């Protein structure tokens, strides 16, 4: 089955018509819009999720993705720090390790983009320690130099 973003958006919009504050639907619509390059609209949805549920880890991570894609790497890193603190304090929905993996990978990429290699390596070592079952953070799991390479650099670099 092919990916049909327009159809997905129509279905999500139908759900949001009857349940406009459905956090999962808002996050999903944001993801679809992100894939279509509509970071401005995705950002609005993630911010709405944070209004409904302050500190929502998924919204923080998704906003950090938008920030990083737009070149606001330091702001992305700050959001990821907040998300990590919440996950480590037990505020996650269902998958602590999955959330933490995504957060630490984002932090690693931010540190690399900001030229903060030592902090990137520290994030990598921390991830290998707290996520021992994740092959991404183990030798041979990413590139020869660690996890997958960072995104293209933006204005914060």
Secondary structure, 3 states (H helix, E strand, C coil): CCCCHHHHHHHHHHHHHHCCCCHHHHHHHHHHHHHCCCHHHHHHHHHHHHHHCCCCHHHHHHHHHHHHHCCCHHHHHHHHHHHHHHHHCCCCCCCHHHHHHHHHHHHHHHHHHCCCHHHHHHHHHHHHHHCCCCHHHCCCCCECCECCCCCCCCCCC
